[in-house]
Amino acid sequence: MVDVANADAIAVLTRAPSAGGKSRLFAALGRPPDPGLLAALLLDTIDGVRLPGVRVMVAVTPAEARQEIERLLRDARGTFRLPAFARRATARSRPGRSAPADRPASTGLSGRAATRPGGGGKTDGTSIEVIAQPAGDLGERMRGTMAQLFDAGARAVAVIGSDLPSIRTAPLRAAFDRLACERDALVLGPATDGGYYLIAATRVPPVFDGIAWGSGQVLEQTRAAAARARMRVHLVDTMADVDTVDDLRRVESSTRTAEWARRRLYNL
């Protein structure tokens, strides 16, 4: 059982890098699928969303790939940048010296193992737990992941994708702040392609059926479903996920994703 009782939780939905993904992006790049890019996207996303007191989960499909993600997180120790709140604390504790925002933290996830074998163990907002996504289409997997965390006692849950290498904590903080004062609201983070990269609520929202997943109508169809359920929708910052070559070009230079591009795509 994940430890999210009375806490806000972030679930990063991901496909295991070995299972493929981003087929259209790799086709546009003229390259075979590369698990290295998929791993970089996931790690950069995790790096950007850690908030003090908020539990972070990686929800993976297929379910049998949990150990693959756990190994990836363990191997990444020492390459995670400290989250902003930890960088500020480090700077305050060392008079006359500041912690560079883009320098990898030598202690990894606050010096702790990213996961314990099997994905269990207590988290504190800087360590990560790995859980399995339920079966089904994207809507069923998001609904099932949220239900799993609410059944474990989570106060509010935000589900995000794993291809957001430039994400920072601001939209997540805004979502949780909104839900703390408006418990029946639905928070969405619009994506530039007409979908959404973030959905957050204090209960499983009835907005996952009848959605044309993968189309440019996802956001509007979801807002319409929320309206039918009499849920007020609040939007946080719009963001681009990485689906195209142009998206890849715009990724911040300090990320693992950009480093992958520099090493493998000289003419990008």
C-alpha positions in Angstrom: 0.0 0.0 0.0 1.4 3.4 -0.9 1.8 5.9 1.9 -0.3 8.9 0.9 -2.7 9.2 3.8 -3.8 12.8 4.4 -1.3 14.0 1.8 -1.4 15.6 -1.6 0.0 13.2 -4.2 1.4 13.5 -7.8 1.2 10.5 -10.1 3.5 10.6 -13.1 1.9 8.3 -15.7 4.5 6.6 -17.9 5.1 3.7 -20.2 8.3 1.8 -19.4 11.1 3.0 -21.7 11.7 -0.6 -22.8 8.1 -0.8 -24.0 8.5 1.9 -26.6 6.5 5.1 -27.2 6.8 8.4 -29.0 6.6 6.6 -32.3 5.6 9.7 -34.3 8.5 11.7 -32.8 11.1 9.0 -33.6 9.6 8.6 -37.1 10.0 12.4 -37.6 13.6 12.2 -36.4 14.3 9.3 -38.7 15.5 7.2 -35.8 14.4 3.9 -34.2 12.7 4.2 -30.8 15.4 5.0 -28.1 14.6 4.1 -24.5 17.3 6.6 -23.5 15.1 9.5 -24.6 12.0 8.1 -22.9 14.0 7.6 -19.7 15.4 11.2 -19.9 11.9 12.6 -20.4 10.6 10.7 -17.3 13.5 11.7 -15.1 13.3 15.4 -16.1 9.6 15.4 -15.4 10.1 13.9 -11.9 12.9 16.4 -11.3 10.6 19.3 -11.9 7.6 18.4 -9.8 8.8 17.6 -6.3 7.2 19.8 -3.7 7.8 19.7 0.1 5.2 17.5 1.8 3.8 16.1 -1.5 4.1 12.4 -2.3 5.4 11.6 -5.8 4.4 8.3 -7.5 5.5 6.9 -10.8 2.5 4.9 -12.3 3.9 2.6 -14.9 2.6 0.4 -17.7 3.0 -2.5 -18.2 2.6 -3.5 -14.6 5.5 -6.0 -14.8 7.8 -3.1 -15.6 7.8 -1.7 -12.0 11.3 -3.1 -11.3 12.6 -1.4 -14.5 11.5 2.0 -13.3 12.9 1.3 -9.8 16.3 0.5 -11.3 16.1 3.6 -13.5 15.5 5.7 -10.4 18.2 4.1 -8.4 20.7 4.5 -11.3 19.7 8.2 -11.5 20.8 8.9 -8.0 23.4 11.7 -8.1 22.0 13.1 -11.3 18.8 14.6 -10.0 18.8 18.4 -9.5 17.7 19.4 -6.1 14.1 20.7 -6.0 13.9 24.5 -5.6 12.9 24.4 -1.9 16.0 22.2 -1.2 18.3 24.4 -3.2 17.1 27.4 -1.2 17.7 25.5 2.1 21.2 24.5 0.9 22.1 28.1 0.0 20.9 29.4 3.3 23.0 26.8 5.2 26.2 27.8 3.4 26.9 31.5 3.9 28.4 33.3 0.9 27.7 30.4 -1.5 24.6 29.7 -3.6 23.5 26.4 -5.0 23.4 26.6 -8.8 19.9 25.8 -10.1 21.1 23.6 -12.9 23.9 21.7 -11.2 23.1 18.0 -10.5 22.8 17.3 -6.8 25.6 14.9 -5.6 23.3 13.4 -3.0 20.6 12.3 -5.4 17.1 12.3 -3.9 18.1 14.0 -0.6 20.7 11.2 -0.1 18.0 8.6 0.0 17.3 5.6 -2.3 14.8 6.6 -4.9 12.7 3.5 -4.1 12.8 0.5 -1.9 12.6 -2.9 -3.5 9.0 -3.5 -4.6 8.2 0.2 -4.7 7.1 0.4 -1.1 8.2 2.5 1.7 7.5 5.9 3.1 8.0 9.0 0.9 8.6 12.5 2.0 8.2 14.5 -1.2 11.7 13.8 -2.4 11.8 10.0 -2.6 9.7 8.3 -5.2 7.3 5.3 -5.1 6.5 3.1 -8.2 3.1 1.7 -8.7 1.4 -0.1 -11.5 -1.2 1.5 -13.7 -4.4 -0.5 -14.2 -5.3 -1.9 -17.6 -7.4 0.0 -20.2 -7.3 3.1 -22.3 -5.7 6.3 -21.2 -8.9 7.4 -19.4 -9.3 4.1 -17.6 -5.7 4.2 -16.5 -5.9 7.8 -15.2 -9.2 7.0 -13.4 -7.8 3.8 -11.9 -4.5 5.5 -10.7 -6.5 8.3 -9.0 -8.8 5.7 -7.4 -5.8 3.8 -6.1 -4.4 6.8 -4.4 -7.7 8.1 -3.0 -8.4 4.6 -1.6 -5.0 4.9 0.2 -6.2 8.1 1.8 -4.8 10.9 -0.5 -6.2 14.3 0.2 -5.8 15.5 -3.5 -4.3 13.9 -6.5 -2.7 15.4 -9.6 -1.9 13.1 -12.5 0.6 14.3 -15.1 2.3 12.8 -18.1 5.9 11.8 -18.3 7.0 13.9 -21.2 7.3 17.3 -19.5 11.0 17.9 -19.2 10.6 21.7 -18.6 7.8 21.4 -16.0 8.3 23.2 -12.7 6.3 23.2 -9.5 4.2 26.3 -10.1 1.2 24.6 -11.8 1.1 21.8 -9.3 1.3 24.2 -6.4 -1.5 26.2 -7.9 -3.6 23.1 -8.4 -3.2 21.9 -4.8 -3.8 25.4 -3.4 -7.0 25.7 -5.4 -8.2 22.2 -4.3 -7.5 23.1 -0.7 -10.1 25.9 -0.8 -12.5 24.4 -3.4 -12.8 20.7 -2.7 -15.3 20.1 -5.5 -13.2 21.7 -8.3 -11.4 20.1 -11.2 -8.0 21.6 -12.1 -6.6 21.1 -15.6 -3.3 22.0 -17.2 -4.0 22.7 -20.9 -1.5 21.3 -23.4 -0.7 23.2 -26.6 -2.0 20.3 -28.7 -5.6 20.6 -27.4 -5.2 18.0 -24.6 -4.1 18.4 -21.0 -0.9 17.6 -19.2 -2.3 17.8 -15.7 -5.6 16.8 -14.1 -6.1 17.2 -10.4 -9.1 16.7 -8.0 -10.0 15.7 -4.5 -12.0 12.7 -5.8 -12.1 10.6 -9.0 -13.8 13.0 -11.4 -16.4 11.6 -13.8 -14.6 13.0 -16.9 -12.8 10.0 -18.4 -15.6 8.5 -20.5 -16.4 9.5 -24.1 -13.1 11.3 -24.7 -11.4 11.1 -28.0 -8.0 10.4 -26.6 -5.1 11.6 -28.8 -7.2 14.2 -30.5 -7.2 17.9 -30.3 -10.6 17.9 -28.6 -9.5 16.3 -25.3 -9.5 19.4 -23.2 -12.8 20.7 -24.4 -14.5 17.3 -24.1 -13.2 17.0 -20.6 -14.4 20.5 -19.6 -17.8 19.6 -21.0 -17.9 16.4 -19.0 -17.0 18.4 -15.9 -19.8 20.8 -16.6 -22.3 18.0 -16.9 -21.1 16.8 -13.5 -21.4 20.3 -12.1 -17.7 20.5 -11.3 -16.1 24.0 -11.7 -13.0 23.8 -13.8 -9.9 25.9 -13.1 -7.0 26.1 -15.5 -3.3 26.4 -14.7 -0.5 27.4 -17.0 -0.5 26.0 -20.6 2.4 23.8 -21.4 3.8 21.8 -24.3 4.7 18.2 -23.9 7.3 16.6 -26.2 5.5 15.1 -29.2 7.3 16.8 -32.1 10.8 17.7 -33.2 9.9 21.4 -32.5 8.9 20.5 -29.0 12.3 18.8 -28.6 14.1 21.8 -29.8 12.4 24.0 -27.2 13.4 21.8 -24.2 15.6 23.7 -21.7 19.3 23.1 -22.3 20.0 21.9 -18.7 17.8 18.8 -18.9 18.7 15.2 -19.6 16.4 15.4 -22.6 18.3 18.2 -24.2 21.6 16.3 -23.5 20.2 13.3 -25.3 19.4 15.5 -28.3 22.9 17.1 -28.2 24.6 13.7 -28.2 22.5 12.0 -30.9 21.0 14.7 -33.1 23.8 17.0 -34.1 21.7 18.9 -36.7 18.6 19.3 -34.4 
